[in-house]
Amino acid sequence: MRWLGAGDIARLWGIAPGSVYRHASERGWRRLSRSGRTYYHEADVQETLESRTGTAKTG
């Protein structure tokens, strides 16, 4: 199980950081908060963004 930060997700998928937060909120991504930072479950990210683009860019 991997957790990804919003900046990492934005870079890997070529989307704006604001879009990461919007997808996370709308799709109910699992979150992990640590030291004031929020990380998102990789499987949730992939499920959402693969369906958006049709292509996986992580892993």
Backbone as a ProteinNet text record, in pm:
[ID]
protein_1_A
[PRIMARY]
MRWLGAGDIARLWGIAPGSVYRHASERGWRRLSRSGRTYYHEADVQETLESRTGTAKTG
[TERTIARY]
85.1	0	89.8	61.8	139.7	47	101.9	31	105.8	32.6	92.1	45.1	137.5	102.1	40.5	-30.5	-97	2.8	118.3	219.6	269.9	289.8	334.2	228.6	103.5	-5.8	-14.9	-6.4	-14.8	96.7	218.4	331.3	317.2	282.3	272.8	164	53.2	-61.1	-76.1	10.1	4.1	-122.1	-167.3	-286.7	-251.3	-335.8	-314.4	-338.3	-262	-283.4	-427.4	-491.3	-630.9	-722	-688.8	-767.4	-751.4	-633.4	-610.4	-706.8	-713.8	-802.2	-948.5	-985.7	-1124.1	-1160.1	-1072.2	-1097.4	-1106.5	-1015.2	-1013.7	-1144.7	-1192.9	-1316.7	-1437.8	-1446.4	-1562.2	-1569.3	-1454.4	-1452.1	-1427.9	-1406.8	-1391.6	-1264.7	-1152.3	-1026.2	-990.4	-932.7	-881.7	-763.7	-760.6	-657.8	-579.4	-454.1	-366.4	-301.9	-318.7	-256.2	-138.6	-26.3	95.8	177.5	210.9	292.2	235.6	104.2	40.3	24.7	63.8	50	-52.8	-120.8	-221.9	-172	-190	-150.6	-274.5	-277.1	-392.5	-354	-446.8	-423.7	-406.1	-296.9	-261.7	-372.8	-439.2	-543.9	-659.8	-696.1	-804.3	-764	-639.6	-587.6	-590.9	-538.8	-534	-672.6	-763.9	-899.2	-963.8	-949	-1009.2	-940.5	-808.6	-737.4	-719.6	-716.1	-713.4	-844.7	-955.5	-1084.8	-1096.9	-1026.1	-1028.1	-945.9	-829.3	-737.6	-731	-767.7	-758	-619.2	-524.8	-386.7	-330	-265.9	-199.3	-64.6	-31.3	98.6	181	124.9	200.1	242.6	334.2	372.8	443.4
-116.6	0	123.1	214.3	338.4	458.4	561.2	686.5	795	881.3	984.7	1123.2	1218.9	1357	1423.5	1533	1603.7	1650.7	1698.7	1743.6	1630.8	1514.5	1396.9	1355.6	1354.2	1315.2	1412.8	1541.2	1642.9	1624.4	1599.9	1580.6	1452	1342.6	1213.3	1211.3	1278.1	1272.2	1396.6	1497.1	1618	1699.4	1708.4	1787.2	1892.8	1993.3	2099.7	2045.4	2095.1	2050	2070.2	2177.6	2199.2	2088.2	2031	1919.2	1794.7	1778.5	1664.4	1673.7	1790.9	1808.9	1791.3	1839.5	1825	1678.4	1604	1461	1388.1	1419.6	1353.3	1376.6	1499.5	1533.5	1468.5	1479.8	1427.1	1275.5	1209	1063	993.2	1071.4	1012.6	930.8	981.8	909.3	889.8	775.1	750.5	843.4	898.3	996.8	951.5	991.7	971	1105	1154.7	1281.2	1252.2	1315.1	1293.8	1423	1472.8	1594.8	1711.5	1726.6	1838	1822.2	1708.4	1682.7	1573	1579.7	1479.9	1396	1266.2	1171.5	1092.9	1051.6	982.3	841.2	748.5	607.4	589.7	524.6	509.5	443.6	343.3	272.9	366.1	455.3	550.3	648.6	694.9	787.5	721.8	601.1	531.5	506.1	460.8	430.9	554.8	667.6	791.3	842.2	850.7	916	825.9	694.6	605.2	614.5	625.8	635.9	769.8	870.7	1003.4	1005.7	940.3	947.5	819	707.3	578.9	518.3	586.5	539.1	555.4	451.6	460.5	527.6	617.4	682.5	655.8	586.1	555.1	410.3	379.4	244	169.3
0	0	0	-94	-100.7	-85.1	-25.2	-5.3	-80.8	-150.3	-234.7	-191.3	-192.8	-164.1	-286	-263.4	-373.3	-479	-436.1	-531.7	-618.9	-558	-633.9	-736	-692.9	-782.3	-899.6	-869.8	-975.2	-1078	-1031.5	-1124	-1204.2	-1138	-1206.2	-1313.1	-1286.5	-1376.5	-1463	-1441.5	-1522.9	-1502.8	-1377.2	-1346.7	-1242.7	-1230.2	-1132.4	-991.2	-893.2	-754.7	-708.3	-751.5	-713.9	-763.3	-877.8	-930.9	-845.2	-787.3	-697.4	-579.9	-517.3	-401.7	-440.8	-559.3	-605.3	-625.4	-695.1	-715.4	-581.5	-490.4	-359.6	-285.6	-290.3	-222	-288.2	-419.4	-492.3	-489.5	-493.4	-502.9	-369.1	-263	-130	-112.8	-166.4	-153	-6.4	24.5	159.7	184.4	306.4	341.8	463.5	465	580.1	609.4	731.4	769.9	860.4	826.2	903.1	901.2	1017.7	1031.8	951	954.2	885.8	735.9	683.1	538.9	516.8	404.1	370.3	254	268.1	164.2	123.4	-2.9	-58.6	-100.5	-82.5	-113.4	-264.1	-301.4	-442.9	-525	-470.2	-545.4	-579.8	-487.3	-513.4	-622.9	-615.4	-716	-853.7	-862.6	-991.7	-1047.2	-962.5	-1010.1	-1071.9	-1005.5	-1055.1	-1180.6	-1176.9	-1286.3	-1407.4	-1388.8	-1504.7	-1581	-1509.2	-1577.4	-1650	-1600.9	-1663.3	-1791.3	-1788.1	-1901.7	-1982.5	-1919.9	-1987.3	-1983	-1917.7	-1913.1	-1773.4	-1723.3	-1593.2	-1610.1	-1517.6	-1523.3	-1398.6	-1299.6	-1178.3	-1180.3	-1089.4	-1060.1	-1161.3
[MASK]
+++++++++++++++++++++++++++++++++++++++++++++++++++++++++++

